[in-house]
Amino acid sequence: MRLAARSIMSVMGAVLLAGNVCAHADAELGQPAPALVVEELSGNTFDLAAQHGKVTIVNFWATWCASCREEMPALDAFYRRYRSQGLEMIGLSADRPHERSEVTKVMQAFSYPAAMLDDAKSDDFGDPTALPVTYVVDENGVVRAKFAPDGKPLTEQSLAEAVLPLLTQKANVKLPSNSSSRQ
């Protein structure tokens, strides 16, 4: 009996490990960003490869995720502040397709584009293993930062630290002082 239980646990562990390895294996820091093509809630198509020359934030979230909802105002404020300077963003909802109306309702309060993860025509990021997770992709399509529950929290200040150096490489972007940045 112990041998059978140990064998089952080994197989389950291997399956779980394989799932975790595959989930975001292609979204590694310093490597080219995975392919992502998805229809936005607005009907426009978002293609990460087409964002070449722009710094792009890719945020995975869900309506039922309290941490996701807490960081969305910071994402929105940051996007509003820097989109005119070449910042792009997409919020990818991991909600189920039948929850689309709830996702649309939530996104009415925010200015950045969003899409349903299930609507992706191409998604080499894979399904997130935890939410929220946010990637910063530079103007050359390379992943430069990742914010996840087990790492540095996403705030306007942490976004500024990750994104603004990338924007300043492209143009003369004014960096905010610590006193004017909200967290």
C-alpha positions as CSV (number, residue, x, y, z in Angstrom):
1,M,0.0,0.0,0.0
2,R,2.8,2.4,0.9
3,L,4.5,1.7,-2.5
4,A,1.3,2.4,-4.4
5,A,0.7,5.6,-2.5
6,R,4.3,6.7,-3.1
7,S,4.0,5.9,-6.8
8,I,0.8,7.9,-7.1
9,M,2.4,10.8,-5.3
10,S,5.4,10.7,-7.5
11,V,3.3,10.7,-10.6
12,M,1.1,13.6,-9.3
13,G,4.2,15.6,-8.4
14,A,5.7,15.1,-11.8
15,V,2.4,16.2,-13.4
16,L,2.3,19.3,-11.2
17,L,5.9,20.1,-11.8
18,A,5.5,19.7,-15.6
19,G,2.5,22.1,-15.4
20,N,4.4,24.7,-13.6
21,V,7.4,24.5,-15.9
22,C,5.2,24.9,-18.9
23,A,3.0,27.7,-17.6
24,H,5.4,30.6,-18.2
25,A,8.5,28.9,-19.5
26,D,8.8,31.2,-22.4
27,A,8.3,34.5,-20.4
28,E,11.7,34.7,-18.8
29,L,13.6,37.8,-17.9
30,G,16.1,38.9,-20.6
31,Q,14.5,36.7,-23.2
32,P,12.2,37.6,-26.1
33,A,8.6,37.8,-25.1
34,P,6.3,35.0,-26.0
35,A,3.8,35.5,-28.8
36,L,0.5,37.0,-27.9
37,V,-2.4,37.9,-30.2
38,V,-5.8,38.5,-28.8
39,E,-9.0,40.3,-29.6
40,E,-9.6,43.1,-27.1
41,L,-13.0,43.7,-25.5
42,S,-13.3,46.7,-27.8
43,G,-13.0,44.4,-30.9
44,N,-9.5,45.6,-31.8
45,T,-6.7,43.1,-32.1
46,F,-3.7,43.3,-29.8
47,D,-0.5,41.8,-31.2
48,L,2.5,42.0,-28.9
49,A,4.9,41.5,-31.8
50,A,3.3,44.6,-33.4
51,Q,4.3,46.7,-30.4
52,H,7.9,46.7,-31.5
53,G,9.4,50.1,-30.7
54,K,7.1,50.6,-27.6
55,V,7.4,49.5,-24.0
56,T,4.4,47.2,-23.2
57,I,2.9,46.0,-20.0
58,V,1.1,42.6,-20.1
59,N,-1.1,42.1,-17.0
60,F,-2.9,38.8,-16.2
61,W,-5.8,39.2,-13.8
62,A,-9.3,38.1,-12.9
63,T,-12.4,39.7,-11.5
64,W,-12.5,37.3,-8.5
65,C,-8.8,38.0,-7.6
66,A,-8.7,40.5,-4.8
67,S,-5.0,41.2,-5.3
68,C,-5.6,41.8,-9.0
69,R,-8.4,44.3,-8.3
70,E,-6.2,46.1,-5.7
71,E,-3.4,46.8,-8.2
72,M,-5.6,47.8,-11.2
73,P,-5.8,51.5,-10.1
74,A,-2.0,51.7,-10.0
75,L,-1.8,50.1,-13.5
76,D,-4.4,52.5,-14.8
77,A,-2.8,55.6,-13.3
78,F,0.6,54.6,-14.7
79,Y,-0.8,53.8,-18.1
80,R,-2.7,57.2,-18.2
81,R,0.5,59.0,-17.2
82,Y,2.9,57.4,-19.7
83,R,0.9,56.2,-22.7
84,S,1.5,59.4,-24.6
85,Q,5.3,58.6,-24.2
86,G,5.1,55.2,-25.9
87,L,3.7,53.0,-23.2
88,E,1.3,50.3,-24.3
89,M,-0.7,47.9,-22.1
90,I,-3.1,45.0,-22.2
91,G,-5.0,43.4,-19.3
92,L,-5.7,39.8,-19.9
93,S,-8.6,38.4,-17.9
94,A,-8.4,34.8,-16.8
95,D,-12.1,34.7,-16.2
96,R,-14.2,32.1,-17.9
97,P,-15.9,33.1,-21.2
98,H,-19.4,33.3,-19.5
99,E,-18.0,36.0,-17.2
100,R,-17.2,38.3,-20.0
101,S,-20.0,40.8,-19.1
102,E,-18.5,41.1,-15.5
103,V,-15.0,41.7,-17.0
104,T,-16.4,44.4,-19.3
105,K,-18.2,46.0,-16.4
106,V,-15.0,46.1,-14.3
107,M,-12.9,47.5,-17.2
108,Q,-15.3,50.4,-17.7
109,A,-13.5,52.1,-14.7
110,F,-10.1,51.8,-16.4
111,S,-8.5,53.4,-19.5
112,Y,-6.2,50.6,-20.6
113,P,-7.3,47.9,-23.1
114,A,-8.4,44.5,-21.9
115,A,-9.1,41.1,-23.4
116,M,-10.3,37.7,-22.3
117,L,-7.4,35.2,-22.1
118,D,-9.7,32.6,-23.7
119,D,-10.0,34.8,-26.8
120,A,-6.3,34.6,-27.5
121,K,-5.5,33.5,-31.1
122,S,-1.9,33.0,-30.0
123,D,-0.8,32.9,-26.4
124,D,2.7,31.4,-25.7
125,F,2.7,32.9,-22.2
126,G,0.5,30.0,-21.2
127,D,-2.1,30.0,-18.5
128,P,-0.9,31.8,-15.4
129,T,-0.2,29.6,-12.3
130,A,-1.0,32.5,-10.0
131,L,-2.7,35.9,-10.3
132,P,-1.9,38.7,-10.7
133,V,1.1,38.5,-12.8
134,T,2.5,41.4,-14.9
135,Y,5.3,41.5,-17.4
136,V,7.2,44.5,-18.7
137,V,8.4,44.1,-22.3
138,D,10.9,46.6,-23.8
139,E,10.8,48.2,-27.2
140,N,12.8,45.3,-28.7
141,G,10.3,42.7,-27.5
142,V,12.4,41.5,-24.5
143,V,10.9,40.7,-21.1
144,R,12.6,43.1,-18.7
145,A,10.5,42.7,-15.5
146,K,7.9,40.5,-13.9
147,F,5.6,41.2,-11.0
148,A,4.0,38.2,-9.4
149,P,2.5,37.3,-6.0
150,D,5.7,35.7,-4.8
151,G,7.9,38.7,-5.8
152,K,8.0,42.5,-5.6
153,P,4.5,44.0,-5.3
154,L,3.2,46.1,-8.2
155,T,2.8,49.7,-7.3
156,E,3.1,52.9,-9.3
157,Q,6.6,53.3,-7.8
158,S,7.7,49.7,-8.7
159,L,6.3,50.2,-12.2
160,A,8.2,53.4,-12.5
161,E,11.4,51.7,-11.5
162,A,10.9,49.0,-14.1
163,V,9.4,50.9,-16.9
164,L,10.7,54.5,-16.9
165,P,14.4,53.5,-17.6
166,L,13.1,51.7,-20.7
167,L,11.0,54.7,-21.8
168,T,13.9,57.1,-21.2
169,Q,16.0,55.0,-23.6
170,K,13.5,55.9,-26.3
171,A,12.8,59.5,-25.5
172,N,13.4,62.3,-23.0
173,V,10.8,61.1,-20.4
174,K,10.7,63.1,-17.2
175,L,11.1,60.8,-14.2
176,P,8.8,61.5,-11.3
177,S,10.2,62.5,-7.9
178,N,9.5,60.1,-5.1
179,S,7.1,62.7,-3.5
180,S,4.9,62.8,-6.6
181,S,4.7,59.0,-7.1
182,R,1.8,57.2,-5.4
183,Q,2.3,53.7,-4.2
